[in-house]
Amino acid sequence: MFVESPRDEPNAWEGKGEVRDVGRTTEGKKGWAERILLMHHRLAVATWLVAVLCWTTVGRAEEPAWTELFDGKSLDAWKNPSSSWQVVGDVAVDLENPRLLEAKPGKGILYNGPTGKAPNLLSKKSFGDIEISLEFMIPNGSNSGIKFEKVYEIQIHDSWGVKEITGKHMGGIYPRSELLPKYHHIDKGIAPLKNACKRPGEWQTLQATFLTPRKDKEGKLIRPAHLVNVTLNGEVIHDDLVLKTPTGSNWRRQPGPRGQLLVQGDHGPIAFRSIRVRELTQEVANNER
């Protein structure tokens, strides 16, 4: 560290015909004291900066890497995917039928075929506490969803312009339901905090942090599943949301601490430009709860 010498100060050693002994004068002592204080201050700041940089580097090194569930080329991350799911170069709303998507050859985009219906995708890997990031497109009136552990669904549904939103709309937590005597909802689900849905045919983004339920050694539920936050197109639509039960007709099930990710493909046309996840460390997950 550079500390200025008294020799660099104008008139420190020069006067009108006399040599000033700065070290022995009150003014000189005061000047040296100020310089020593400045030196200590600079040293303290430098030490703090080094500590921050080291902490940041360690923190980044400990962060888990993102896993690409769609790399733009293949469906290798999915268990026995149907050939109805296709990798293409581009998609857009079909001008002749705005309820469908039309595709162009190439790589980079995954969609559920020209009919807009394909068997659900199920990840090969099971996940615990995770972050998920999606980039997707749907046409007019389409319906899909992302299900954590196959049973906790965040709804993907064309809701552009809807005023009164419920759990059935874009970003909602899908309602609980019964299959018999005829499929029906038994509640309204959990509506998003706002309607952040874009127009059909526009690319949209969804990010969520999901914490799985916890059970004790006897299998008793001690902490239900938890959505720390969910953002749709940059807008917060859920914050610190406890999921007391799974969604849909699965609401009586009691999933464990790990499960597969499900992408709904049989309810309507959908395309993905990105699907990626990363598992949270136990320390991070505990801090999020």
N, C-alpha and C positions, 0 to 999 in steps of 0.2 A: 504494500500500500504506500502511496506517495504522500509524504508530509512536507509541506512547504518549509523551506529554511528561512530564517530571518534575513539571510543575505539577499533573498529575492524580493524583500519588501523595500520599496523606495525609501531612501533616507534612513534606513535602519542603522547603517554604519557610517553614514556621511552627514556631516553637519557643517556649520559655518566655522570652519577652522578647528573643529575639535572632533575627537573620536568618542562616540557614545558607547558606553558599556551596557548594552541592553540587558544582559544577564543580571546586572546588579541594580537596575532601576526598577521602580514600582511598575512603570508602564511596560517594561520588558517582561517582568514576571507575569503580569496580567496577560500579555500576548502569548507567552509560552503556555500558560494554563489553558487559554482558549484553544490553542492548537492541540494540546493533549486531549482535551474534552472532545474536540472535533474528530481526532484520530480514533478515540474509543467509540464514538458514535458511529463512525463509518465501519469500524470493525464489527460492531453489534449488528448493523444492517446487513453486512456481507454474510455474517454467520446465519442470520435469519433466512436470507435468500437461499443459501446452500441447503439449509434444513428443509425449506419448502420444496425445493427442487428434488431433493432426495425422497421426501414423502410422496410427492406426485409420481415420481418414477416407480417407486415401489407399488403405489396404489394401482397404477396402470398395468404393471406386470402381473398383479394378482387378478385383474379383471378377466373373466372368461371370454374366450373368443366367440364370435358369432358363428353359428352353423347354418349354412345355406341349405334349406330344404328344397329350393329350386335354384339351380345354378345357371339357368337360361338354356340348358342343353338337354338335360335328362331328368328322369323321375327316380333316380337311384335311391333317394332317401325315403321312398314310399313303399309300403308293403303290397306287392302284387297289384300294381296300378292297372286299371283297365285301359285298353287301347283307345277308348273313347276320349281320354285325355290326350291332347296333342300339343306339341311344341311348335310354335309358329313365329313368324317375324313381326307381325303387326295385327292389331284387331281394331275394329270400329263398329259402331252401331249399324246394323243392316238398314240401308235406306228404304228397301222395299218392305221390311218388317222390323220396326224399331224395337221389338221385343226380343230380337236375336242379335248375335254378334257375327260379323263376317271377318274372315282371317286371310292373311297373305302369307305365302311360304317364307321360311327363314328360321332364325333362332332368336331366343330371348324372352318369349312370352308363352305361358302355359294357359290353355283354355279347355273347357269341357265340351269341345266339338261343335259342329254346326247345328245340332239339335238343341244344344244347351242343357243336355242331361247326360250325366255319367255317374257311375258308382262313386260313392264317397272315397276320398283319399284318406289313408291311415298311415301315419308315420311308422317306419320300422323301429325307431328308437322310442323308448319311454322316457318321459321327462318328469323332473320334480318341479321345484320353483323355477319359473322361467320368465324371461322377457320375450315378446314376439313382435315382429315388425312385418307388416304386409303392405304391398302396393297392388291395388286391384281395380278392375273396371266391371261394371254391370250395365246392361241396357234397361230400357223402360220396364218397370214392374218386376224386375228379377229378384230372386230370393236365394240366399246362401247363408253360410255361417261358419264360424270357427269354434270348435269344441275342445276345451282343455280336458284332458283325461277322458275324452270321448263323451262327456256328460255335462260339462259346464259351457253353455253356448253364448257367445256374443253374436248377435244377429247382424247379418249383412242383407239389407233389403232396400230397394229403391224407395226412398222417402223424401225425395226432393219436393220442397214446397209444403210438406205436411205441417199443419199448425198444432194439432194435439197429438203428441207422440206418446207411445207406450213401449213396453218391452218387445213388441213385435217389429218395431221400426229400426232403422239403421243405428247400430251401436247399442241397442237395447239388450238387456239380459232376458233371454227368451222365457215366456211364461211356463209355469208348470202345467201339465196336461194329463189326461187319462185317455187310454186307447179304446175303452169300452164304455157303453155299448157302441159309441161312435166317437172318433177322435174329437176332443174338445179341451179348451183351456179351463183351468180352475182358478186362475188369477190373471192379472195383467202383466206379469213380469215386472222388471225394473226399467223404467224409462231412462234414457240418457238425460243428462242435465240440460242439453240443448240439441237442436237439430242442426248438425254440422254436415249433413249429406250434400254432396255436389250433384250437379245435373247428370242424368244417365249419359254414358259415353265418355265421361271424364275420368282420368286416373285419380284414385283416392288412396289415402294412407290411413293405416290403423296401427297404433302401438299400444301394447298392454303389458303390465307386470302382474303375473298370477302366482299366488302362493297356494300350494296344495293343502288339503286338510291334514290334521295331525290326530293320531289316536294314542292312547296309552297302551301298556303291555297287555291289557285285557281286551283291547279292541274297541274301547269306548272313545267316542269322539271328544277331544278336549279343545280343539281349535278348528272351526270350520274353514273352508276355502275363503280366499281373500283376493280381491282385485285391488292392488295398491293404487293404480291409476290406469286410465284408458284415455287415449287421445285419438280423435278422428279429424283428419285434415288439419292438424295443429291445434284443435280445440279440445279442452278437457271435457270429457263427457261422463266420466265416473271418477270418483276420488275417495279412496279409503272405504271401499265397499265390501262388506262381509256377505258371502254367499252361503246362506244357512243350509241350502239343499242344492243338489244338482237341478238342472233345468229340464223342461219338456216332460216326457213320460218316464224319465230316469230319476225323478225327484226322490224316490224312496231308496235309491241305491246309496251305498256308503263306500265311495272310492278310497283308495289308499294314498300313500305319499308320492306315488309315481304313476304315470299313465301316458298313453299315446295321444298324439294330437290328431284331430279329425277335421278335414275340410269337406264341407258339404258340397256335393256336385250334382245331386239329383233333383233339385228344386227349381233350377233356372240357370240361364247362361251366366258365366263368370270367367274372367281372365285374370291372371296374376303376372306381374312383372317382377315381383320379389316376394319370397317367403323365407324368413330367417328367424332363428331363435337363439337364445343363449341361456344356459342354466346359471342360476344365481348361486354363489357360494353360501354356505350355511350362515356365515357371519353377516353377509349382506341381507339374506332373507330374514334373519332375526331382527336386524335393525329396521327392516321395512314393516314388521308386524306391530 
